[in-house]
Amino acid sequence: MATAIRVLFVDDDPGILDIGKQFLEQSGDFSVTTATSAPDAIRLLGQERFEVIVSDYQMPEMNGFAFLKQVRMTGIRSVYTVVLRFLLLHPLLQRPCLNLGEA
């Protein structure tokens, strides 16, 4: 069996984290680490390598775009970064995310 894809899932709602983690890990293709805030996620990114970062957009301490900018400023790279919720609902929010090199 291939090594599981490492995912960092960031959301301030523990319920969303639990559901997302269960959903992604059920196939065995993903290994999910969760963080309840952007600062916690940045700390984890300094300690471990992740191929995918999935982040909520609307979080209290730092929104998803600010988190993504902070991650990029530290030089940490992942293969894919996804900012959830408003990205799909509001086309105007797609441009800033695409400008950061994310899809």
C-alpha positions in Angstrom: 0.0 0.0 0.0 1.3 3.5 -0.9 2.0 6.0 1.8 -1.0 8.1 2.8 -1.2 11.7 1.6 -0.6 14.0 4.6 -3.3 16.6 5.0 -3.4 19.5 7.5 -7.1 20.5 8.0 -7.6 23.9 9.7 -10.9 25.1 11.0 -12.1 26.8 14.2 -15.1 24.4 14.4 -14.1 21.1 16.0 -17.2 19.4 14.6 -16.2 20.3 11.1 -12.7 19.0 11.8 -14.0 15.7 13.1 -16.3 15.1 10.2 -13.7 16.1 7.6 -11.0 13.9 9.2 -13.4 10.9 9.3 -14.4 11.5 5.7 -10.9 11.9 4.3 -9.4 9.0 6.3 -12.1 6.4 5.5 -10.5 5.5 2.2 -7.0 5.0 3.8 -5.5 7.3 1.2 -5.2 10.3 3.6 -3.7 10.9 7.0 -5.3 14.0 8.5 -3.9 16.3 11.2 -6.2 19.0 12.5 -5.7 22.4 13.9 -8.3 24.7 15.5 -6.6 28.0 14.6 -4.2 29.4 12.0 -1.4 30.0 14.6 -1.6 26.3 15.7 -1.5 25.3 12.0 1.6 27.4 11.4 3.3 25.8 14.4 2.5 22.3 13.0 3.8 23.3 9.6 7.1 24.2 11.2 7.3 20.7 12.7 5.8 18.4 10.0 5.5 18.3 6.2 2.0 18.1 4.6 1.2 17.6 1.0 -2.2 19.3 1.3 -3.5 22.1 3.4 -7.3 22.6 3.8 -8.3 25.7 5.6 -11.5 27.4 6.5 -11.8 31.0 5.3 -13.6 32.6 8.2 -11.6 32.0 11.4 -11.4 34.4 14.4 -7.7 35.0 14.8 -6.6 34.9 11.2 -8.8 34.3 8.1 -7.9 31.8 5.4 -6.2 34.3 3.1 -4.1 35.8 5.9 -3.1 32.3 6.9 -2.2 31.4 3.4 -0.1 34.5 3.0 1.7 33.8 6.3 2.4 30.2 5.2 3.9 31.5 1.9 6.0 34.2 3.8 7.6 31.4 5.9 8.6 29.5 2.7 6.6 26.5 3.6 5.2 24.7 0.5 2.6 22.1 0.1 1.5 20.5 -3.1 -2.1 21.9 -2.8 -3.7 24.4 -0.6 -7.5 24.8 -0.4 -9.4 27.6 1.3 -12.9 26.5 2.1 -16.4 27.9 2.3 -16.6 31.3 0.7 -14.3 30.5 -2.1 -16.9 28.6 -4.0 -19.8 30.8 -3.1 -18.2 34.2 -3.9 -16.4 34.4 -7.3 -14.8 37.7 -6.2 -12.9 35.7 -3.5 -11.5 33.3 -6.1 -9.2 35.9 -7.7 -7.1 36.6 -4.5 -6.7 32.9 -3.9 -5.7 32.2 -7.5 -3.2 35.1 -7.3 -1.5 33.3 -4.4 -1.0 30.3 -6.7 -3.8 28.2 -5.3 -6.7 26.5 -7.0 
